Amino acid sequence: MPKRISGSGLAVTVLGASLVLSACGGGGGGGSDSSGGDATTLKAGLYDAKITRVNGSGSQTARTYLSPTGELAIDFRGEGLSFGMLEFDRPNITGASIDYRQFDEGHEGFQPDARAKGFLEDKDLREGAIRGTINSQGSATFSTVDAAGEVNTDVTLKRENFVSDFGISLTEASGNYEQGVSEVVLTVGADGSLTAQYFDCQLLGTQARSLSPASSVNVFNITYTMSGCDNDIRNGDYSGLGFFAPTSGGGQGMKFAAHNGKVAMRFIGNR
């Protein structure tokens, strides 16, 4: 559920280790206009989220990826990450999610270099619920409250149509994506395979379609394994969501967020 966690966060219940995202376009709803239509579901794509705490402690914005089957990942602009699932029922929204964040200074697990290592290792276990309404195929509002009453927020989602409404094939997606200055180089194969030395870990997605872009929506499902990490909780199978977008220099950017049920990570690279 959305809440303030060092400026970011969303807390509810944990997802399973594997998200299943169908590689189809359009978000599973009727109608063709993402700002109108029959409002029975939200169209897949990239969304801006405005998150306001009901107790008046302020608001924040976050980038949200929504899959054709309702999986979502929320990136609080360099701070926390959330993963979850939304369900739609003419035009109601229900759902659940889980937060990951950087440890705060003074926390038992705080590491001054945690950001450089690329992982968020503070997982919020508090459960809660999402309840809301679809306003159109490209907008929605919902509230979040956890069982303890400590999380109570209002969320507004608005779809970024220009970025979202084009597809990408595995052939078009293949190549080397660099994060920072040779910080991480992720290689995407034409078969959807993934390889990278991600800080202290080896990232490997060997199965065909480890990266699965949708045919007409600029969002993708991603699965891979981390091994050889210095901290054992970083090892294991990861799943998540991301998107492709053209860059101002005529290249292509790739962004995704994923987790293994214990820790989360994000990747932002260009080719």
C-alpha positions as MATLAB code, in Angstrom:
seq = 'MPKRISGSGLAVTVLGASLVLSACGGGGGGGSDSSGGDATTLKAGLYDAKITRVNGSGSQTARTYLSPTGELAIDFRGEGLSFGMLEFDRPNITGASIDYRQFDEGHEGFQPDARAKGFLEDKDLREGAIRGTINSQGSATFSTVDAAGEVNTDVTLKRENFVSDFGISLTEASGNYEQGVSEVVLTVGADGSLTAQYFDCQLLGTQARSLSPASSVNVFNITYTMSGCDNDIRNGDYSGLGFFAPTSGGGQGMKFAAHNGKVAMRFIGNR';
ca = [
       0.000    0.000    0.000;
       1.365    3.472   -0.705;
       2.920    5.047    2.356;
       5.900    7.188    3.203;
       9.062    5.101    3.545;
      12.032    7.424    3.459;
       9.839    9.339    1.033;
       8.305    6.304   -0.656;
       6.546    2.967   -0.472;
       3.390    0.874   -0.900;
       2.627   -1.983    1.545;
       0.322   -4.968    1.326;
       0.806   -8.693    0.867;
       3.707  -10.484   -0.809;
       3.463  -11.910   -4.310;
       4.658  -15.367   -5.211;
       8.138  -15.862   -6.613;
       6.905  -15.887  -10.223;
       4.659  -13.363  -11.939;
       2.882  -14.578  -15.054;
       2.377  -11.940  -17.724;
       0.719  -12.800  -21.005;
       2.502  -11.321  -24.024;
      -0.550   -9.660  -25.507;
      -1.382   -6.043  -26.105;
      -4.144   -3.733  -25.032;
      -4.651   -4.493  -21.342;
      -7.460   -7.015  -21.621;
     -10.325   -4.490  -21.694;
     -12.951   -3.505  -24.188;
     -12.837   -0.275  -26.188;
      -9.906    1.285  -27.989;
      -9.527    4.655  -26.260;
      -7.279    4.525  -23.209;
      -8.856    7.736  -21.903;
     -12.426    6.441  -22.344;
     -13.910    3.148  -23.441;
     -16.084    0.922  -21.302;
     -14.017    1.410  -18.112;
     -14.128   -2.259  -17.125;
     -10.341   -2.557  -16.851;
      -7.181   -0.470  -17.049;
      -5.179   -0.625  -20.256;
      -1.660   -1.985  -19.864;
       1.215    0.463  -20.089;
       3.131    3.113  -18.211;
       1.279    5.191  -15.596;
       2.031    8.185  -13.420;
       0.811    7.731   -9.856;
       0.053   10.518   -7.399;
       0.033    9.179   -3.844;
      -1.386   11.243   -0.961;
      -1.400   10.274    2.697;
      -4.830   10.706    4.269;
      -3.265   12.029    7.502;
      -2.032   15.079    5.607;
       1.701   14.372    5.723;
       2.152   15.132    2.046;
       2.092   13.510   -1.361;
       4.556   11.973   -3.801;
       4.668   10.758   -7.390;
       5.760    7.396   -8.722;
       6.209    5.635  -12.068;
       3.952    2.589  -12.458;
       4.182   -0.327  -14.927;
       0.933   -2.249  -15.509;
       0.809   -5.559  -17.387;
      -2.047   -6.853  -19.586;
      -3.090   -9.190  -16.764;
      -3.035   -6.706  -13.877;
       0.462   -7.159  -12.434;
       2.045   -3.882  -11.460;
       5.407   -2.525  -10.377;
       5.758    0.923   -8.821;
       9.070    2.803   -8.772;
       9.217    5.668   -6.295;
      11.784    7.530   -8.413;
      14.965    6.037   -7.028;
      13.723    5.187   -3.526;
      11.269    2.359   -2.820;
       9.831   -0.312   -5.117;
       6.456   -2.057   -4.889;
       5.058   -5.106   -6.672;
       1.484   -6.265   -6.769;
      -1.637   -7.385   -8.557;
      -4.832   -5.517   -9.399;
      -8.158   -7.209  -10.117;
     -10.974   -5.481  -12.022;
     -14.726   -6.036  -11.647;
     -16.891   -3.557  -13.613;
     -15.494   -0.954  -12.632;
     -14.167   -1.804   -9.182;
     -10.497   -2.373   -8.328;
      -9.162   -4.633   -5.606;
      -5.595   -5.752   -5.060;
      -2.513   -6.284   -2.944;
       1.210   -5.494   -3.096;
       4.516   -5.581   -1.222;
       7.115   -2.874   -0.525;
      10.880   -2.851   -0.627;
      13.005    0.121    0.452;
      16.492    1.242    1.327;
      17.348    0.824    4.999;
      17.153    4.080    6.933;
      20.297    5.311    8.655;
      20.334    3.861   12.164;
      18.490    0.701   11.062;
      20.220   -2.539   12.022;
      20.680   -3.467    8.366;
      21.763   -0.025    7.120;
      24.666   -0.002    4.656;
      26.119    3.363    3.513;
      26.857    1.882    0.067;
      23.503    0.093   -0.349;
      22.442    2.211   -3.319;
      25.698    1.508   -5.169;
      25.128   -2.226   -4.761;
      21.816   -1.943   -6.565;
      19.452   -3.731   -4.159;
      16.649   -2.755   -1.784;
      16.801   -5.142    1.155;
      14.259   -3.797    3.661;
      11.022   -5.674    2.941;
       7.757   -4.517    4.523;
       5.659   -7.435    5.765;
       2.551   -5.509    6.802;
      -0.579   -6.589    4.974;
      -3.293   -4.352    3.600;
      -5.824   -3.965    0.817;
      -6.452   -1.878   -2.284;
      -9.976   -0.674   -3.067;
     -10.887    1.714   -5.850;
     -12.664    2.632   -9.070;
     -11.690    2.698  -12.747;
     -12.535    6.105  -14.209;
     -11.535    5.216  -17.774;
      -9.233    2.731  -19.489;
      -6.377    5.124  -18.746;
      -7.176    6.430  -15.260;
      -8.229    5.187  -11.847;
      -8.374    6.136   -8.200;
      -8.034    3.855   -5.192;
      -7.349    3.904   -1.466;
      -5.102    1.694    0.590;
      -5.430    0.738    4.247;
      -3.499   -1.878    6.209;
      -4.892   -3.935    9.081;
      -3.079   -1.830   11.694;
      -4.360    1.433   10.235;
      -0.794    2.680    9.787;
      -1.096    2.922    6.002;
      -3.935    5.067    4.713;
      -3.431    6.693    1.317;
      -5.260    7.852   -1.778;
      -3.775    7.034   -5.195;
      -4.537    8.496   -8.624;
      -3.262    6.688  -11.729;
      -2.995    8.317  -15.167;
      -1.697    6.485  -18.232;
       1.130    7.909  -20.373;
      -0.358    7.073  -23.767;
       2.441    8.342  -26.018;
       5.108    6.192  -24.354;
       2.849    3.183  -23.850;
       1.163    2.748  -27.212;
       3.785    1.021  -29.291;
       5.006   -2.557  -29.158;
       8.467   -4.028  -29.482;
       9.657   -7.434  -30.660;
      12.438   -9.507  -29.137;
      14.562   -8.790  -32.199;
      14.081   -5.042  -31.740;
      14.781   -5.363  -28.016;
      18.030   -7.314  -28.379;
      21.355   -5.614  -27.695;
      23.539   -4.317  -24.876;
      22.038   -1.891  -22.358;
      24.446    0.098  -20.194;
      23.529    1.453  -16.764;
      25.736    4.328  -15.673;
      29.248    4.384  -17.099;
      29.953    0.642  -17.477;
      28.330    0.166  -14.048;
      26.194   -2.689  -15.399;
      25.915   -3.934  -18.995;
      22.865   -6.119  -19.622;
      22.835   -8.213  -22.800;
      19.414   -9.076  -24.240;
      19.417  -11.859  -26.834;
      17.032  -12.114  -29.787;
      15.554  -15.198  -28.064;
      14.774  -13.168  -24.929;
      17.785  -14.448  -22.957;
      19.488  -12.144  -20.433;
      23.059  -11.948  -19.106;
      24.862   -9.387  -16.928;
      27.324   -8.978  -14.105;
      25.020   -7.062  -11.778;
      27.304   -5.623   -9.104;
      28.324   -8.649   -6.972;
      25.871  -11.034   -8.703;
      25.640  -12.934  -11.983;
      22.299  -12.279  -13.711;
      21.177  -14.986  -16.109;
      17.932  -15.637  -17.978;
      18.558  -18.676  -20.161;
      15.058  -19.676  -21.196;
      13.581  -18.324  -24.386;
      11.331  -15.361  -23.605;
      12.957  -14.575  -20.264;
      12.054  -11.122  -21.492;
       8.525  -11.042  -22.933;
       7.426   -7.774  -24.538;
       3.775   -7.260  -25.353;
       2.868   -7.055  -29.020;
       1.269   -3.596  -28.985;
       1.959   -2.146  -25.537;
       5.377   -0.959  -24.447;
       5.614   -3.069  -21.292;
       7.297   -6.398  -20.673;
       7.524   -9.263  -18.207;
      11.016  -10.279  -17.092;
      12.326  -13.349  -15.242;
      15.895  -14.350  -14.439;
      18.165  -15.893  -11.797;
      20.806  -14.209   -9.639;
      23.717  -16.318   -8.390;
      27.116  -15.871   -6.755;
      25.998  -12.851   -4.721;
      27.979  -11.778   -1.652;
      24.733  -11.634    0.337;
      22.828  -14.907   -0.043;
      19.377  -13.275    0.121;
      20.147  -11.675   -3.266;
      20.453  -15.098   -4.926;
      17.430  -16.787   -6.467;
      14.702  -16.370   -9.077;
      13.500  -12.849   -9.870;
      10.388  -11.639  -11.657;
       9.075   -8.210  -12.466;
       7.957   -5.676  -15.034;
       9.476   -2.927  -17.143;
       9.212   -0.932  -20.358;
      11.179    0.243  -23.392;
      11.277    3.838  -24.609;
      13.208    5.765  -27.254;
      15.888    8.115  -25.883;
      16.480   11.723  -26.913;
      19.686   10.744  -28.725;
      17.919    8.290  -31.010;
      18.766    5.210  -28.955;
      16.579    3.008  -26.789;
      16.132    2.874  -23.042;
      15.187   -0.148  -20.961;
      13.873    0.104  -17.394;
      12.601   -2.648  -15.126;
      12.013   -3.530  -11.485;
      12.057   -7.094  -10.145;
      12.249   -9.034   -6.881;
      12.889  -12.518   -5.529;
      10.506  -12.362   -2.563;
      13.319  -11.229   -0.227;
      14.999   -8.279   -1.943;
      14.236   -6.065   -4.945;
      16.272   -4.280   -7.604;
      15.853   -1.901  -10.537;
      17.717   -1.505  -13.809;
      17.862    1.643  -15.965;
      19.995    1.243  -19.102;
      20.437    2.633  -22.613;
      21.828    1.261  -25.840;
];
